[in-house]
């Protein structure tokens, strides 16, 4: 997949930044975590992706989670009422106690849980809506 390119004043070509946001139209409060490519920080056995969480969003609210030059993100979300949005595109370790995190996806500690994430590709700013 190619990225849209912008010409800079010095003649170099650079990929454009994209904003990733989530919107809750589900009803119950939702908690979101993401994973995204970060081979420099998390290469090799660490899985090639950074994982971050949690962002909480109420009904009809929206939250910004990432600015990236990549064209995909993985996510998993859980609602306070037990509903979930996961998948099998990528798995990652997240803290089992629900605490905030920002680490490589394969940085698993005792008590962590492995979750499945959905993939979302995009070519410009994106709002991912979580609904029934």
C-alpha positions in Angstrom: 0.0 0.0 0.0 1.5 3.4 -0.9 1.3 6.5 1.2 0.3 9.9 -0.1 3.4 12.0 -0.5 4.0 15.7 0.1 6.9 17.7 -1.4 8.8 19.7 1.1 10.6 23.1 0.5 14.0 21.4 0.5 12.9 19.1 -2.4 12.5 15.9 -0.3 9.3 13.9 -0.4 7.7 13.0 2.9 4.6 11.0 3.8 1.7 13.0 5.3 0.6 12.7 8.9 -2.8 11.1 9.5 -5.0 11.5 12.6 -6.7 8.4 14.1 -9.8 9.0 16.2 -12.5 6.8 17.8 -16.2 7.7 18.3 -18.6 5.9 20.6 -22.1 5.5 19.4 -22.6 2.2 21.3 -24.2 3.5 24.5 -22.1 2.2 27.3 -18.7 3.7 28.2 -15.9 2.2 26.1 -12.2 1.6 26.7 -9.9 1.4 23.7 -6.3 0.2 23.1 -4.3 0.3 19.9 -1.3 -1.2 18.3 0.7 0.4 15.4 3.9 -0.3 13.5 7.1 0.7 15.3 9.9 -1.4 14.0 12.7 0.9 15.3 11.5 0.7 18.9 10.0 -2.8 18.9 11.8 -4.8 16.2 12.7 -8.5 16.4 11.3 -10.5 19.3 9.3 -7.5 20.6 6.8 -7.9 17.7 7.3 -4.8 15.5 4.4 -2.9 17.0 3.8 -0.5 19.9 0.6 -1.0 22.0 -1.1 1.8 24.0 -4.1 2.1 26.1 -6.5 3.0 27.6 -8.6 5.8 26.3 -12.1 6.0 27.7 -15.0 7.5 25.7 -18.6 8.1 26.7 -21.6 8.0 24.4 -21.4 10.3 21.4 -17.8 11.4 22.4 -14.7 11.2 20.3 -11.0 10.8 21.2 -7.8 11.3 19.3 -5.4 8.3 19.8 -2.7 8.6 17.2 -0.9 10.7 14.7 1.0 8.5 12.2 2.4 8.4 8.7 1.4 4.7 8.5 -1.8 3.6 6.8 -3.1 1.1 9.3 -3.8 0.7 13.0 -5.0 -2.3 15.1 -7.4 -1.9 17.9 -9.4 -3.6 20.6 -12.2 -2.1 22.7 -14.3 -3.2 25.7 -17.5 -1.6 27.0 -18.4 -1.3 30.7 -21.4 -3.6 30.0 -19.1 -6.4 28.7 -19.4 -5.8 24.9 -16.2 -6.0 23.0 -14.6 -5.2 19.6 -11.6 -7.5 18.9 -10.3 -9.6 16.1 -7.6 -11.9 14.8 -5.5 -9.5 12.7 -2.9 -9.1 15.5 -2.5 -10.3 19.1 -0.8 -8.3 21.9 -0.1 -8.4 25.6 -1.9 -5.9 27.8 -1.9 -5.4 31.5 -4.3 -7.8 33.2 -5.1 -5.2 35.9 -6.5 -2.6 33.4 -3.7 -0.1 34.0 -2.5 2.3 31.4 0.3 1.0 29.1 2.7 2.1 26.3 5.0 -0.8 25.3 5.9 -3.3 22.6 3.2 -5.8 21.8 5.3 -8.8 22.9 6.4 -7.3 26.2 4.4 -9.7 28.3 4.5 -9.8 32.1 3.1 -12.2 34.6 -0.6 -11.4 34.9 -0.9 -9.8 31.5 -3.6 -11.0 29.1 -3.2 -11.6 25.3 -6.0 -10.0 23.2 -6.9 -10.2 19.6 -7.1 -6.9 17.6 -8.9 -5.8 14.5 -7.1 -4.1 11.7 -8.2 -0.8 10.1 -6.5 0.7 7.0 -6.9 4.3 5.9 -5.4 6.8 3.4 -6.3 10.0 5.2 -7.5 11.1 8.7 -10.0 8.5 10.0 -12.7 8.3 12.7 -13.4 4.7 13.7 -17.0 4.5 15.1 -17.8 1.8 17.6 -21.5 0.9 17.6 -23.9 -1.9 18.1 
